[in-house]
Amino acid sequence: MAERRGLGDPVYAPAEDSGLLAEAGVDRARGVVLEVGTGSGWVAERVRAAGAADRVLGSDLNPHACRAARERGAEAVRADLLDPFAADSLDAILFNPPYLPTDPDNEWDDWQEAALSGGESGRDLIEPFLDDAARPLRPDGLVLLLVSSLTGFPEVVEYAVSQGFDAETVAEESYPYETLSVLALTPRSDGA
């Protein structure tokens, strides 16, 4: 079990969700781009190499992830979600959050668990991220948020809208156990 969970490596390895977010980022992210929860820096590396971004940053709470991302050439900082980023400083924010619904009694206390567990609902980090996402985003900016059907896709969309974003699904892949979607979130001009 430990080997399957990747305990030998404290950094989340890129998977299908990473690939879907990277494709959306290459297609849509421009200007100054931040990948929150960058992990190994794989997505940031692809957006920097194949996209139209002027600068790609990565942030992660995991110090091992920051080191791995820097080894890939990413500018990575250790940060809790969007805390250190200034208001109106980012053109695009990408986030593949920990989204697996997890019973608190069955969680492990390690970096892999932190990269996977979204708490009981799967949205424990999605909602605080959405609470703050408009602050560092420029008014014409874009958030690309990966969402799993396991977290309650309609609930995530509803929450994003309640935080002042318009939401559009821009990429989607289905698997036997879940559907992965990338939401493009843009600040509503009416401020509502």
Sequence and secondary structure as in RCSB ss.txt:
>XXXX:A:sequence
MAERRGLGDPVYAPAEDSGLLAEAGVDRARGVVLEVGTGSGWVAERVRAAGAADRVLGSDLNPHACRAARERGAE
AVRADLLDPFAADSLDAILFNPPYLPTDPDNEWDDWQEAALSGGESGRDLIEPFLDDAARPLRPDGLVLLLVSSL
TGFPEVVEYAVSQGFDAETVAEESYPYETLSVLALTPRSDGA
>XXXX:A:secstr
 TTTTTTTSSS    HHHHHHHHHHHHH EEEEEEET TTSHHHHHHHHHSEEEEEEEEES HHHHHHHHHTT E
EEE STTTT  TT EEEEEE    B   GGG  SSHHHHHHB TTTS TTHHHHHHHTTTTEEEEEEEEEEEEGG
G HHHHHHHHHHTTEEEEEEEEEE SS EEEEEEEEE TT  
